Amino acid sequence: MEVMDIAANEDVVFVHWQATGRHEEQHQVNRHVRDIQPTGEAGTASGISLYRIEGGKFVEGWNYHSVLEFARGMGDGSSGSS
């Protein structure tokens, strides 16, 4: 995982990140993209994370990532069509 950019405004921290890894296990990403089968291929996904800090501690966090970017990196995701 690589931090591409980081910034803060008062009690909120913004992190733009990029992660690269090998897709080796089946997992359910979210309610819109289910059960992506392992491909063994390397892939990259990017996203942003927002954190709210209170009293020097992380008290809330929100994460957004590009599922489409990851799926495209794993091939077309279809059953034989292109």
C-alpha positions as CSV (number, residue, x, y, z in Angstrom):
1,M,0.0,0.0,0.0
2,E,1.3,3.4,-0.9
3,V,0.0,6.8,0.3
4,M,-0.3,9.0,-2.7
5,D,-1.5,12.2,-0.9
6,I,-2.4,13.1,2.6
7,A,-4.0,16.3,4.0
8,A,-5.8,17.5,7.1
9,N,-8.4,20.2,7.8
10,E,-9.2,20.8,11.5
11,D,-10.3,17.3,12.8
12,V,-10.5,15.5,9.5
13,V,-7.6,13.7,7.7
14,F,-7.8,12.8,4.0
15,V,-5.6,10.0,2.6
16,H,-5.4,9.1,-1.1
17,W,-3.9,5.6,-1.4
18,Q,-3.0,2.9,-3.9
19,A,-2.7,-0.8,-3.1
20,T,-1.2,-3.6,-5.2
21,G,-1.5,-7.3,-4.5
22,R,-2.1,-10.7,-5.8
23,H,-5.8,-11.9,-5.9
24,E,-5.5,-15.4,-4.3
25,E,-8.8,-15.8,-2.3
26,Q,-12.5,-15.5,-3.1
27,H,-14.1,-12.7,-1.3
28,Q,-17.2,-10.6,-1.3
29,V,-16.3,-6.9,-1.9
30,N,-19.6,-5.3,-1.3
31,R,-23.3,-5.7,-2.0
32,H,-22.9,-4.7,-5.6
33,V,-20.0,-6.9,-6.6
34,R,-20.3,-10.3,-5.0
35,D,-17.9,-13.3,-4.8
36,I,-15.1,-12.3,-7.1
37,Q,-13.3,-15.6,-7.9
38,P,-9.5,-15.7,-7.4
39,T,-7.4,-15.2,-10.5
40,G,-3.9,-15.4,-9.1
41,E,-3.1,-12.2,-11.0
42,A,-1.6,-9.1,-9.6
43,G,-3.9,-6.1,-9.4
44,T,-4.0,-2.5,-8.2
45,A,-6.8,-0.6,-6.5
46,S,-7.0,3.0,-5.3
47,G,-9.2,4.9,-3.0
48,I,-9.6,7.6,-0.4
49,S,-10.0,7.3,3.3
50,L,-11.3,10.0,5.6
51,Y,-10.7,9.9,9.3
52,R,-12.1,12.1,12.1
53,I,-9.8,12.7,15.0
54,E,-10.9,13.6,18.5
55,G,-8.7,13.9,21.6
56,G,-5.7,12.6,19.6
57,K,-7.6,9.4,18.6
58,F,-9.3,8.2,15.4
59,V,-13.0,8.1,16.3
60,E,-14.6,7.7,12.8
61,G,-13.5,6.6,9.4
62,W,-14.9,6.3,5.9
63,N,-13.3,4.4,3.0
64,Y,-14.0,4.6,-0.7
65,H,-12.3,2.5,-3.2
66,S,-12.6,1.7,-6.9
67,V,-14.0,-1.8,-7.3
68,L,-14.3,-1.3,-11.0
69,E,-10.6,-0.5,-11.3
70,F,-9.8,-3.7,-9.4
71,A,-12.2,-5.8,-11.4
72,R,-10.8,-4.5,-14.7
73,G,-7.3,-5.3,-13.5
74,M,-8.4,-8.9,-13.0
75,G,-9.6,-9.4,-16.6
76,D,-13.1,-8.9,-17.9
77,G,-14.7,-10.8,-15.1
78,S,-17.1,-12.5,-17.5
79,S,-17.6,-16.2,-18.3
80,G,-16.0,-16.2,-21.7
81,S,-17.3,-13.1,-23.4
82,S,-15.2,-10.2,-24.3
